[in-house]
Amino acid sequence: MVFKNTTFPCSLFIYFIHLLNLLKVEVGIKLQQPNSKILMILGVKFRAYPTEEQKLILSQWMGCARFIWNAKCDEDKYYRTFAQKFTIIKQYYLTQDQSYSHFKSKDLSPWLSDCPSQILRNTSTNWFNTLSNFKKGLCGRPKRKAKTDKGSIYLTRELFRFEKDQFGQTILFIGAKKNNIGFLKFKAHSHFQIPKSLYIRKERGQYFVSFCYDDLNDVAEIKPSEHLEYLHGFNKEQLNECVIGIDRGITIPVCTNEQEYDFSKKQKNHMAKADRYIKRLQRKLARQQKGSNSRARTKHRIATHHAKKANIRNDFAHKTSHSLVGNEKNKVFIFEKLNTQNMTLKPKPVQDESGCYLPNKAKAKAGLNKAILNVGWYMIENYVKYKAKRLDKAVFKVRAAYTSQECALCGHTHPDNRKSQDRFKCVSCGHTDNADKNASKVIKSRAISLILDTGTVLVEDLLSSASGRGGSRKSVKGSALNRIVDEMSKEMSAT
């Protein structure tokens, strides 16, 4: 900056430069704040309390919707079988549409006339959309629905309306003018906007109202690549302040370099109690006759205890994600990329030369799989993502290889660094720490190193280096040569 023909005091100029530096540091720990607004889709699920008469009518409507869905599945199967036997060109695709009126008959299916035609139309439309997505490779082929204690109906705008009662509470009117169930009571635990459509679901004898609506948010949507490009201008000190590494485990579900998040003692007791009941009821279920009413009641009790466990996991995921994202200091969240589906696969059977099966530790692996799925790793990650998106915060992933074996202090990587589940001790520098906390620090340091590297690319939400063979490189801080030497020394000592 050059000032010509002006008299500018030196002390004031130094103060001005110092003020700019302070502003740069304060702005540096904040992500971009856009001025535009976007529409975000939010989903809610409320508990409904229908009367006995309303339960009967809703169950009948759900049965009619299931009948139309199964009829369309049978029709599709018939056309496919006919085309495979008698035609060369697959002309049966031309006959698959959203029509349902030919299933209504006064002699064969008179009960369909008691259901609003809009529900039957919506069911047929949903079936056709599912089939279209199957042809695009987005999902599986629509299948028949069995008659169980579950059910749902899809209602469009002409079949419901929200009103206020005399006490100021929101109530829901369900049905058309001539065919309706009246006002349905439900408990709204949060504010919402009027949706264009909604679902009424029945699960374990309980009814729920769920729908999505467009919410106008003051924060514009920023892509992860834009976040990464903006973070490239930060220095290491600024990134240390706003980046947080999150390690997910079994004993400690979520651990950061500052705090640990675990189920409360009361939640653990409830989950253990539910497991005991499930085990007892499963033995009882095995002794009961299939199709009996007592077996159906036992299945209902088992489903209730499974639902209790699911509610506890959901509550823990919401509270943990709220605590993480709600902290103003945390701006960038780093997870390790975990493939839970592959981690929870059953072990393959092992055979010897004679064909006899050998022990493959399937029982121990089943216990490990149950412990992994009981925590809800993906649920926690998903909740952090959508809550961070609403607050204009970034979420990235790094590779999970050797995060539990690498030292956060010196970067030395060796399997002997972690000989126990909760204890980490580096064999090179002697650094000692909790294993999960050390892993969270390693995740954070890897992410900071990749963000500072201008050659870092973003594959979906995974941070990886663009250099190296194949355009990808493992983000391991320790030297690869030291790792090879350590592995060789370990093999030599074992022999």
N, C-alpha and C positions, 0 to 999 in steps of 0.2 A: 504494500500500500504506500503510495507516494502522495504527499501533501504539497501543493505548489502555492506560493504566494499567501501562505497562511502562517499564523503564529499559534502553535499548539504546545501547551506546557508539557514538559517531559514527564513529570510525575502523573499528570492526568492521562497521558498516553499509556503509561505503564499500567495504571489502574484499569483503563479500558481493555487492554489486552488480557489482564488477569481476570476481569469479569467475563470476557468471552470464553476463556478456558474453563471457568467454573460452570458456565452455561453449557458448554460442550460436554462436560462430565455428567451434569444432571440429565441432559437430554439423551446421553449415550446409554443409560441403563433403561430407557423406555423404548418400546417398539413403536413402529409407525402408527400414527393416529390419523386415520383418514377422515375426511369431512362428509363423504357421501353415506347414504343409508341403503341397506339391503333387506330383503325378506328372508327370514329364516323359518324353517318348518319345525315346530315344536309339537311333541306328542305328550298326551296326558292319559291317565287311566284312573277312573274314579269307581269306588264301590257303590253299587246300586242295591236298593232294598225294595224289590217288588212284593206285592201282596200275593196270596196264594192263588187267587184267580189270575193275576198277571203272570205268575210263574207257569201256570198251565198253558196259557195262550202263547207265551214266548217259546215254551218247549215245542208246541205244535208248529209254530213258524220255523223254528230251527230244524224240525224234522222235514218240513216241506222243502226248505232250502237244501238239506242234505239229499233229498230224493231227486231234485233237479240236477244237482252236481253228479250224483252217481249215474243218473240216466244219460247225461252227456258223456261220461266216461265209458259207459257200455256202448253207446252209439259210436263213439270214436273207435273202440276196439272192434266193433262189427265191421266198420268201413275198412279198417286196416287189414283185418283178416280176409275180407272179400277181395281187396286189391291184391293181396299177396297170392291168392289162389287163381283168380280169373282175369287179372289185368296185368299189363306190362308197365304202363305209365301210371304213376300214382295219382289217379284222378280223384281219389277219396278226399284229398285236401280241399277240393272245391265244395264239398258238401258240408264241411265243418264251419259252422257259423254260430251266431248268438241266439238262434231261435229256440224257443222252449214251449210254444203254444201247442205243439203236437203231442206233448206229454200230458196235457190236461184232458181228462175224459170223465164224463159224468158216471160212467159204469165202472172204469178201472181205477181211477184216482179222483174220487169226488172231494177228498179232503183238500186238494189244492185250491179249490174255489173259496175256501175259508181263509186263505192266506192272501194278503195284499199282493197284487200282481207286480208291484215294483220290487218286492223282495225276490220274487222268482226271476225277474229280469236282471237284477243286480247279480244274482248268483250265476246265471248263465253268462253274463258279461265277464265276471271274474274268472270263470272257467276258460272262456275263450282267450282272455288276456294271458292266463297261465300257459295255455297251449302255444300262444304266439311267442312268449318268452322261451318256451322249450325249443321251438324251432330256431330261435336265435342263439341257443346254447347258454342261456342265462340261468336256467333252472331245470328240474326234472319234469317228466311228463305228469300231468294231473292224474291222481289216483283216487280210487273210491274211498269214501269216508265210512268207517264203521260206526255202528250205533253204540255210543258210549254215554257217559254222564257229561261229556263236553259238547259244546255246540256254539254256533255264532250266526248272526244275521247282519247283513250289511245294509244300512239305511242311508238313502240319499236325502237331499234337502226337503223333498215333498213329503217325507214320512216322519218328520220330527220338528219341534220348535221349542225354544227355551223361553220360559216365563218366570215371573216373580210371584210368590204366594203372598198371603196376608202378613207373614212374618218377615218378609224381605229375603227369603231364601230362594235360590234358583231351583226350579223344577223342570222336568223334561216331559213333553207330551209326545207320545209314540203312536204312530199309525196315521191312517187317512181319516177323512171326515166320517165315513160310514163304518170303516173297519179299523178300530183302534183299541188300545188298552187303557187309555186315559193318561194320567200324569204318573210318571215314574220318579220316585224319590231316589236321590243319589247324594253322596257326600263329596262336595268340591273342596279339596284341601288347598287349592291355589286358584289364582285368577286365570281366566282364559277368555279367548275370543270365540265368536260363533263359528263353528266349522261348516264345511260344505257337505260332509258326510261323516258317519260314525259307525262303530261296531258295538253290538251288544253281545257279550260273551258269557258263557256259563261254564264254570270250572268248580268241581268238587261241591256242587250245590250252591255256590256263590255266584252272583251276577256282577258284571263289571261293564262300565261304559268307557270306551276308549276312542280317541279321535286325534287328528292332527289339525293344526291351523297355522296360518302365516303370521309371523310376528315381525313387525318392523323394528329392526335393530339400528341403533345409532352408529354402529361400527361396521364399516364396509368389509367384505370378505377379502382377506389377503391370502394368496396362495403360499404354500410352504417355500417355494422357490424364491418368492419375493422377500419372505422373512430371512432366508439364508443370504440373499444378496445384500440386504440391509445390515445383517450381523457381520458381514465381512469387514465393515468399517470400524468394528469395535477392537479395542486392545484386550490383552489378556486379563488385566485387572477388572475391566468393566464386565467381561464375560464371567469371571469368577463370582461377581456379585449377583448376576441375574440368572445364571444357568444352574439347574439342579438335576443331579443324577438320581434315578429311581431304580432300585434293585428289588426284584420280586422273588420271593422264596416261599418255603413251606412253613418252617418254624416261625419266621417273621414274614408275614405276607408282603409288607411294603416297608422298605428302609431307605432313607436318604442319609446324606452326610451330616444331617442335623437332628433328625428325629426318626423314631420307629413307630409304625402303625400296625396294631394287632387287634384281634377280636378281644372284646372285654371278657372278663371272667364269667359274667352272666350269660353272654352269648355262647361261649364255649360249653357251659353247662347245658344250655338248651339244645345245642347241636348234638352233644353226647347223649342226652336223654332221647332225642329223636332217633338217633342211630340204634339205641337199645330197643325202642319200640318197633322200629322197622325190622330189625332182625327177628324179634319175637313174632311179629305179624307175618313175616315171610314164611316162617316154619308152619304157622297156622294155615296160611293160604295153600301150602303144598298138600295139606291133608283134606282140604275141602273139595267138594264135587264141582266140576266146571259147569257154569250156568246157573248155579244155585244163588238164592238171594243172600245167604250168609257169606258166600264168596265175594259177592258184589260189595257187601258192606265192609268186608275186610280190605278189599282193594281201595275203597274210598278212604278208609283210615290210613292206609299206607300212603296214599296220595296226599293226605292232609299233613302228615309228618314231613314228607319231601318238600311240600310247599313252605313249611315253617323254616326248613334249612335254606331254601332259596330266598325267602324274605330276609333272613339274617345276612346272607351274602350280599344281597342287594343293598341293605341298609349300611353295611360296612363299606361297600364300594362308593356309595353316595357320600358318606361322611368323610372318608379318606380323600376322595377327589375334591370335595369342597374345601377341606383343610389345605390341600396342596395348592389348588388354583386360587383360593381366596387370599393367600399370603401375597401382599403387594410386592414383596422382595423377589418372588419367583416370577420370571418372565419367560424362560425357555425351559421346557421339560424334556428330559432325555430318558428314553426307555431302551432296554436291550431287546433286540429282535428275537423273540422266542416263538418257535413253532410248536405250539401246545399239542396239535394233532399228532405230530410225529413223536413227541415226547411221551405220549400216553398210549402208544401202540402196544399190543400184546406181544410178548416174546415169541419168537418162532420156535417150533418144536425141534429138538436135537435128537438125532439118531446116530447110533454107532454103525460099525461095518456090517453087523448081522441084522440090522433093521430095528433093533430094540430102542425104545425111547429113553433118553437120559434126562435127568433133572435139569430144568432150564430156569428155575427160580421164578416160576409164573406167579406163585402166591405172593412173594415179596414185591414183584412188579405190579401186581394188582393193588396192593396196599399203597404203593408209591403213586400210581395213577389216581387213586381215589383222593389222596392227599393233595395232589396238584389241582385236580378239578374242583376240590372243595373250597379252594381259596378264591377262585374267580379272577385269574390274571387278566383275561381279555376284557372282562366287565370293568375292572378298574381302569385299564388303559382307555377303553372306549368312553367312559364317563369323564376322564381327564381331558380327552380330546374335545368333546363337544362343549364342555364348560370353559376350556381355554379359548376356544374359537369365539365364544360370546364376549370374552374379555380381551380379544385381540392379542392373545399370547400364542407362542409357537410350541409345537410338539414334534420332536424328531426321534429317530431310533439310530442305534449303533449296533455293530455286530457283537454277539454275545460270546464269541470264542475267547477263552482264557480270562474272562473277567473275574472269575473266582480264584485264579492262580497267579494273577499279576499283582505286584506290589504297587500300591498307590504312591509310595514315597520315592522309590528308586526305579521302578519299572521292570524289575527282575521277575521273570515268569518261570515257574517251576511247579510241578504237582505237589512237591513236598512242602510248599508254602502253606497249604491248607490240609493238615492231616486230620482235623476234626471238623464237625459241622459248624461250630460257632467260633472257632479260634483261628486266626490268621497270624503266622509268624514267618517273615521273610528269611530265607536261608542265606541271603546275600548281605543285607544290611541290618537284620535283626529287628525290623519294624514289626510291632505287635499291635493288633487291633481286632475288633469284631469283624468276622468274615463278611457279613452282609454290608456293614458300613464301609469296609475297604472296597468292596465291589462297587458300591454306589460312587465312591470317589474315583475309581477307575473309569466308570462309565462317564462321569462328568469330565475327567481329563481327556478322554478320547474325543468326546464331542467338541471340547474347546480346541483341541489340536486340529480337528477337521474343519471347524468353522474358520480358524485363522488361516488355513491353507486355501488359497484362492483357486486351486485346482479341484476342490471338492465338488462332487456332483450329487444330485438328489434323485435316488431311485425310489419313486413313490414318496415315502417319508423316511427312507434310510439314508444316512450320511455315509458316503464312501468316497475314497480317493479315486480320481480319474486316471492317475498315472499307474503304470505297471501293466503286466500282461493281462489282456482281456478287459482292460478299462476298469478294473476293480482291484482294490488292495485292502488287506485286513488292517484295521486301525488298531494295531497292537503297539504299545509304547515301547516295550522291551525289545532288545535286539534279537533278530531272528537267529543270528549265529549263536548267541548265548543259549537260546532255547534248544538248538540242535545239540550243542555240547552237553547241556544238562540232561537231555533225554538219553544221549549215548552213555553218559556216566551212570545214569540210573540203570540202564540195561546191563552194563558191565558189572555193576555192583550186585545186580540180581543173579547173574550167572556165577 
